[in-house]
Amino acid sequence: MSQHEITLVVNGEAVTRTVSARRLLADFLRDDLHLTGTKRGCETGVCGACTVLREGAAVKSCLSLAVQSAGSTITTIEGLSDGVMLHPVQEAFMVCGGLQCGYCTPGFILSTVALLAQQPHPSETQIRHGLNGNLCRCTGYTQIVEAVEAAARKLHAD
């Protein structure tokens, strides 16, 4: 199997590694870089637990090869806060009860960050559409939608 040296920026740090051509981005992040906030759920791109940001866009890392991210900037849940203060989206999910078991939460949070970058003041319909690729088995989605609305107000207060 062919090996490729890739360099990318993950959570603000330049990383160079040699990976096989078939190495999934999710496995690269979890196993090689020990960033275990990226979850492997369905492994078919349906659940969204593996969502990360590549160049600010939400991508399913279980469907992306690590070599496809060469030269890119990747943000995982571990890189979202500054280490002291929670990111406003993380805070909103906590305050609004938009999480329960937490397995899907990193994917929802990163999808929300991408959504709010594109749509600063989304309607409920736009929120539900924007989070369509993420599944949660614990909540009824009401608190998740409320968390996105709260994060939007905090991030984009006019």
N, C-alpha and C positions, 0 to 999 in steps of 0.2 A: 504494500500500500504506500502511496507517495506521501512524503512528508513536506511540509511547507513551514518556513519561518514567517511568522506574522508579528507585526507590531501594531498595537492599538493603545488607546488611552482608556483605562477603566477606572471610574470614580476618581478622575483627576491624576492618575499615575500612569506613566508610560510603561507598557508591558511588552516584552518580546519573548515569544515561546515558539517552539517547533511543535506542530500539531499534524495529525494525519488529515488527509483531505476530507475524510468523513466525520471528523470530530464535530459534534453538535456544540453550538455556542453555550447551551445550558450546561453540558458536561464540562466544557472548558472553564466556565465561571465557577461551577460548584466544586469540581474535583481538582482542577489545576490551580485555581486562584483561591479556593476555599471560601467563596462567597455564597453561602448556603441559603441566603434569603431568596434566591432564584429557585423556585420549586419545580420539580417534574411531576406533573399531575397526570393528565390524560395521555400525554406524549403524542398527540395528534393535532395540537393547535386549537382545540375546542375550549378548554377550561381557562386559559389565560394565566395560570399560576406561574408560568415561566416568563412572563412579560418583563422586558427590560427596555430601556431607551437606547436607541442607536441614532446618534445625531439628533436627539430630541424626539424622535418618533417611536411610538410603542411598537415593539416587534416581539413575536413569539420565539423565544430562544430555543425551544425544542424543535422548531422547524427551520432554524437558521444554522448554517455551518459556521464554525469559527473563522475559516478562511474568508468567508464573505464579509466579515467585519474588519479585516485587515485595513489599517489606516483610519478606522472610525473611532469615534468617541462613544463609549458605552457607559451608561449609568445604571447601577443596580440599586436596590433598596438600601444597601449599606452605604452608598455614596450620596444619598439624597439629603441627609441632614449634615450639618457641619460638625457633628460629634458632640455638641453641647446642646444646641436648640433643635427641636424637631422642625422639619419642614412644615409649612402651614397645612399642607394636605395631610401629612401624618397626624398632626395635631387635631385636625377636623375629624378624621376617622376615629381617633381616640375619644374625643369629646362627644361626638354624635352617636357613638356606639356602632360605627360602621364596620366593626370587626367582631368576631366571636372566637372561633378556634384559631384564626390567624393564618391558616394555610394559604388562602387565596389573597390575603391582604396585600402582600407586596405587589402582586400583579395589578390589583385594583388601584392601588396608590399610584403606581407608575403610569398606568393608563389614564388616570385622572390628571396627572401632571401634563401629559401630552395633550389631553383634551383641552385643558384650561389654557395651554399655550396657544392653541388654535382658535379656541372659542372662549374668550374671557368671561362672558356672561351667558352661559348656556341655559336654555329652557330645560324643563324636566324631560321633555321628549328628546332633546339633543343629548342630555346626560345619559339617558337610557340607551340611546343609539350609540353613543361614544364608548359605553362600557359593555356593549353587546357581546364582545369576545371574551368576557370574564364571567365565570360561574362561581356561585357561592351556595353551599348546601346548608349553611347555618342561619342566614338572615333571610328576611323577606324582601331585601333590597331597599326598603324604605329608608333605613338608617344610612345606607351607602349613598343614596341619592341626596339625603339631607347633608351628609358629610361633604359631598362634592359642591353643593350649593353654598355651604358655610365656607369652604376653602376658596371658592370663587369670590365671595364677598370680601374675604380677608386679603386675598392676593390682588384683587382688582378694584379696591375701594376707590371710588372717584371723588 
